Each structure stands twice: as structure tokens, then as C-alpha cells.
Amino acid sequence: MTIFNGRSLLPLALLVALSGGPVACSDCNLSVNTTFLPDGFVGVYYSAGLNSACGGDAWGIQNGNLPPGVNLQENGFIQGFPTRAGTFTFTVAVLDFNTGEVAFGGLEIRVHEQGATPTETPVEE
């Protein structure tokens, strides 16, 4: 049984088998096209979208961790407010409901501390 985003894919695989197999396009294979994600900053809203080739209906984290405060939505959008600096490495999975095919891709997000905000220094006269 395959676990995807905390859910079992067994019912989907069973439905595909009972229907006589998946209806797949013969000229392509599902794949994760996103290979790079932008850096983020602690406390600053982060948003990035994931892309796949040949379908892809639901996204999830296969292993690893996103930065604390950041989540992957099932539609492939990564968003939130990072709460800790560091490099966060993870593997995403994308599922195509029509074929039952799953593809994986390794990614990382680097989160930096915000720079010090300049403040005015009083001038003594």
C-alpha cells in the first residue's frame, strides 16, 4: 500500500484496476517539473507554486520537512510565514487521479534571518 500525504492510495489503485486500467497519454509520463524554489525570510510571507508534466491532481510531502510555518497545499502551492532560518530539504509527490501515477521530486527551501532594520540615530547638538 502506498501512503501519499497521510492517506492511503489503495482505494484509488483498486478503482483503476477494476475499471480495466488507467487511461494514460502515451506520449508523456507524469513528472515533477519544479527543480528550484526561491529563498525565504523568517517572518516574511512565502509563496511558490509547483509544476508537473502530464497531469498531476494532488501534491504532498513524501519525506523531509518544509520550514516551520510553511505548508504545501494539495493544489501544489507552498505558502506561509517561515518561523525559523535554515535549509529545509524534502521530497514532493504528485498524484494523477486519472492514471494513478505518482511522481517524485527533491527540493529545498533556504530561509534566512531578516536583516536588521535601520533605525535613526539621534544626533547630539
N, C-alpha and C positions, 0 to 999 in steps of 0.2 A: 504494500500500500504506500502510495506517495503522499507526503504531507506538504501542503502548499499554504503558506500564510496562515498556519494554525488550523487548516481544515483538510479533511481527507478528500482525495480525488477519486476514491473508489467508486462512488455513485456515478460520476461522470464517465469513468472508464467503462463501467458496466453498461451505461446507456449507449455509448459509442459502439461497443461490441454487439449489443442487441439490435442496433439499427443497421447492422451489416457493415460497419466500419466507418471511419471518418470520411468526410467529403473534403479533400485537400486539393490545393492548387498544385499541379505537378511541376510548375516552373520555379518554385521557390520553397525555402524552408524557413520556419519561424526562427528568428534570431533577435538578440538584443543589439540594437544599433548604437546606443549611447556608450561612448568609451571614456568620456571626460565629464566631470561635474565641476562647476565653479567653486572657488573657496568661499567660506562664510566668515562671519564675525560674531563673537559672543554678544547676545542681546539684540542683534540686528536680524530682521525678518529674512529668512532664506526661502527661495523658491526655485525649483528646477524641474523640468519635465523629462521623462524617459521616453525613448522611441524604440519601436521594434519593426522588423520587416515581416511581411506576410501575415499580418493579423496580430493578435495579442489583445485579450479582453480583460485580464486581471493581473495585477502586479503584486508581488510580495517579496519579503526578505527571506532568502534561503538560509543564509548564515551570516554571522558578523553582526555589527551594530551600527545604526545611524547615530549621529551626535545626539546626546540627550536634548530633549525639547524639539526634535525634528522627527517627522513621521512620513512614511510612504503611504500615500493614498492608493486604493485599489485601481484608480484610473491612471496611475503612473506619475503623479505629481508628488514631488518631495517638498515639504514645506514645514515651517515652524520657526521658532526662535531658539537657536543653539544656546545652551547654558554653560558649556564647557569647551575650552580650547583643546585641540589635539587633532590627530589624523585618525579618521574612522574608516575602516576598510570593511566591505560587505559584499555579498553576492545577491543580486536580484534575480527573481524568476518571473517569467511572463507566461501565462497560460492562454491558449487559444481555445475557446469553448467549442468551436465547430469541429476541430480536429482532435482535441485532447492533447495536442503537442505542447511541450513545455521547453523553454529555452532559458539559459542562464548567462549572466554577465557579471564580471567582477568590477567593482567601482570603489572610489574613495572620495571622501569629502574632508578637506582640511579646514579647520575652524581656528581662526586667530583671535587673540585678545584684541579688544579695541584699543587704539592708541589713546594716549592721554589727551583730554580735551584742553586746549589752551585757555588759560584764564588771564584776565587783565591783572597786571601788577601795578599796585598804586605807586605813583611817583611822588617821592618826598620833595617838597619845595623848600 
